[in-house]
Amino acid sequence: MTKAIAFPQYGDADVLRPVEIELPAPGPGQVRVAVRAVGVNPLDHKVRSGALDGFFPVTFPAVPGYEVSGVVETVGPEVTGFAPGDEVFGALMGGGYAEHALLDADRLALKPATLSWEEAAAIPTVAETAERVLANLGVRAGETLLVHGAAGGVGTLLLQFARARGITVVGTASEANHDYLRELGAIPVTYGDGLAERVRAAAPGGVDRALDAAGQGGVLPLSIELTGSADRVLTIVDIPGAEQYGVRFTGGAEGEQMYHRAGLDAALALHQAGTLRLPLHRVLPLAEAAEAQRISEYGHLRGKIVLTV
């Protein structure tokens, strides 16, 4: 048996509770990892609340957690490139809030010794999302990308991936995060009334594409206005708004495997160059998973929340 945090039914953060589950045995292509840290994402509380029931069904009791770092304990058949004792990080389809987790080997990467457990656990989901967004938007070097909610985990890596590829980013954030966005290579603007005028002033040559990573009212029609077409706008948070305004929504199902590997490689390249930045908003023990999800649900984060095991 192994210890985990699970929710037996949909509800608020209080439904999360400690449980014991069977120690998972790896199947073909799988690796069992002794978890050291697990990243907390908005997906965690959205799945737990039942908000994504039609898109992301679960089996109760459900163990959240979609990215971890840890040590390989055992490998299943057909696994190459990993061995017991390897320090790794990667993504999984739930089950990360636990002392042990199963991951597909092709979603894993070796963790550099210079990358902490907490930092490594914060990377996989946002790296995959950032890579997927850039690919789905088709944004190219020399173009300008508008990012709503640029100071969060996805925005933080997206800005760095974009800068490395010669893409100019205008990012919305509160005034308190403007210096942070400048450090990441973005042009910051304050969200709220008058945003369109501020974006035009920040990008006099116009905006080519736009990403909604904030999910706050009004940004989708404004983004369509600024880019000139709903086809040039993408949201990763606002499914009803996407349907209302004819904007594309991407939630990770389409080609996720390909983008996961590319995202990890892009993040590792930045780390090896000494330029990767992914600040940790809070680090809490696994036992405080409910509090971590409350903080995540409140929003207004800079960087990621991580649980340690």
N, C-alpha and C positions, 0 to 999 in steps of 0.2 A: 504494500500500500504506500501511497505518497500523499502529502498534504497539498491542498489547493484552496482557492477561494472561488465559490460558485454562486449562482442565483437559481433557486428552485422554481421561480415564476417571474414574469415580467413585473416591474415596479420601479420604485425609486432606489437610491443607493443603499437604503437599509435592507434590501432583500439579499445583498451580498453577505455570505457567511462562510466560515471555514468548514471544509469537508475533507474526508479521506476518500481517495479514489484508487482504483487498481493501478499498479505500476505498469505503464504501457510498454509493450514489447514491440520493437521496430519491425515493420514488414519490409518487403522488397523496396529498395530505393529510399528507405527511411533511416533516420538517426535518432537515438534517444539522448537527450541533453539534460544534464543536471543544471537547472536554471540558476543563474546568478543575478540577473536583472531582467525586468520586463517593461517595455514601453507602454504608456497609457495614451490612448487616442480618443478623439470624439466618437469614433466608431464603437468604442467599448460601452459608453453610456447610452448610445442610441440603440444598440442591440439589446442591452439590458432592459431598457424602458419599454421595448416592444415597438418602437417607432419604425423599425425596419423589418417587421415581421413578414411582410409580403415580399421583401427583397432578400432577407437574410434570416431564414428560419433556423431555430436551434432546437436541440434536444435537451430537456431538463433532467437533472441539474446541469446547467451550462457553465463552463469555465471560460471566462473571457481571456483576452490577451492574444495579440496578433504579431508580436515581435519580441524576441528574447535574445539574451546573450548567455553563454554558459560553456560547460565542458562536456565534450562527447563522452558518454558512458559506454555505449555499445552501438554497433551499426548492423543494419539488416542486410539481406542478400542484395547483390548487384550495386552496392555502394562502393565507389572508388573516390580517392582523394581525401578521405577523412578516416581517422582512427581514434580509438579511445585515448583520452588525455588531451586531444586538440581543443584549443580555445576558439570558439566560433560565435557567430551571430547571424540571425536571419529571421525570416517570416514564417508564420504558420496560420492555419485557418481555425484559430481559437485554441484554448488550452494553455496559454502562456502564464496565467496567474497560478503557478504551481511550482512545486519543488523539482518536478521532472516534466518534460514535454517531448512530444514527437514532432520532428520536422522532416520534410522532404529534403533530401541531400542537395537537390538542385536549387533550393531556396536558401542555402547556407553559404557562408564565406568564412574563411579563417580570420580570426581577430588579430590585428597587429598588437604586439605587446605594448605599444605606445598609446593604444586606445583603451580607455577604462571600460569596465563592465557596463557602467551606467550610460556612457556615451555610445557604446556599441548598440545597446538595446534601444536607444532612441532613434537609430538611423533607418532600419529597413522599410517601415511603412511610409515615412515621409519621402525617402529617396525614391521608392517605387512610384509614389503619387506624383512627385515632381517630374520624373522622367516621362510618365504617362501623359501628364498635362502638356508638356512641351511638344511631345510627339503628336498628340491629338489636335492641338491647336495649329500645328505646322509652322510655328514661329521660327524665323530664320535669323541668321546674323545680320545686323544692320536694322532690324525691325524694332519696334517699341511695343512692349507688353505692359498692360495695366493689371496689377494684382490687388484685389480687395482682400484685406486681412493679411498683409504681407509680413507681419512680425511673428506670426505663429510658427509652428513646427514645419508645416509644408512650405509656407512662404520663405522661411529661413533658408531651406535647402534649394528651393526653386530659384531664388535670387542668385545664389552662388553658382548653380548649374547654368543659369542664363548668362551671367557675367562671363563665365569661362568660354561661352560660345558666341560672344560678341553681340548679345541681345541687350538692349536698353530696357530697364524696368522702372516704371512709375508705381510706387506702392502706397496704398492707403494704410494709415495707422494713427493712433493717438499721438499728440505732440510729444509725450514722454518717450516714444519709440522712434522718433525721427533721427536722432543721432545714430541709433542702432542700425536703421535701414541704410543710412549713408555709409556706415562701416561695411555693410554687405554689398555696396556698390549700386544701391537703388536711389531714385529720386523720391523723397517722401512727400506726401500730401496728406492733409487732415481730412478724415471722412466727415460726412454731414452735409448740411445745406451749403450750396455753392460749390459742390465737389466738381461738377463738370467744368466750371470756369477755372478752378485751380489745376485740374488736369491739363486743360488746354494751355495754360500758362507754363506748366512744367514741361509739356511736350508740344512745342509750337509746330512741329512737323507732323503732328497727329499721332493717334494710337492705332496700331495695326491689329492687335488681338487683346482680349481681356479674359481674366480668370476671376471667378468669384470663389474665394476661399473663406468668406466671412458669413454668408447666408443672411445678411441683414437687408431689410426691405429697401427697394428702390434701386439697387445697384445693377440689376439685370437690364431694365429698360435704359438706364443711363449708359451702360456699357454698349448696348446696341447703337445708341445715338452716337457715341464717341467713335466706335469702330466702323459704323456704317452698315453693319449686317449682323443678324443673329447667328450666322454661321461662323462668325469670328469671335464668338463669346462662348465660354465654357464655365460650368459650375460643378463643384465637387461636393456641394452641401445643400443645394436648394432644389429638390426634385419637383415640388409643386410649381415653383417659379419657372423652372425649365419648361414644364409643360405649358404654362400660361403664355410664355413669351417666345416659345419655339427655339429655345436655347438648348444646346447639347449638355447632357449630364454624363459624367463619367464616375463610376463608383468602384472600379477595379476589376470587374469581371472580364472585360475585353482585353485579351492579350496580356493579362497581369503577369504571367510567368516571364515573358520576354522583358517587360519593363522592370521587373524585380531585379533580374540579373544586371541589366544595364544601369539601374539606379545604384545598386551596391558598388558596381565598378566605378561609377562617376564619383560617388562619395569617397571611396578608398583612394582614388586618384587625387582628390583635393586634400585628403588627410596626408598622403605621402608627400605632397607638395608643401605641407605645413600651413595650408590656408583654410582648411575646413573649420567652420564655426557652427555649432549646434548647442546653444546654451541649455542648461537644465533649469526649468522653472522651479521644480520641487523634486526632491528625492525622498521617498517615504518607504518604510518597510511594507512588505506584502500584507501584513495584518491590517494595515490602514488603507486597504484598497478602496473602501467606500469613501473615505475622505478624499483620496486621489481623484475618484470619479466626480465627486461634488465640485472640486476645484476645476476639473476639466470642463464640466457642464456649465460652470459660470462663465468660462471664456476669458478673454483679455489676457492671454498668456504670452510670454516671450519665451519661445523655445518649448521644450518638452517636459512632461512629468514622467518620472521613472519610479518603479517599485523595485526594491532589492529583496532578494530571497536568502 
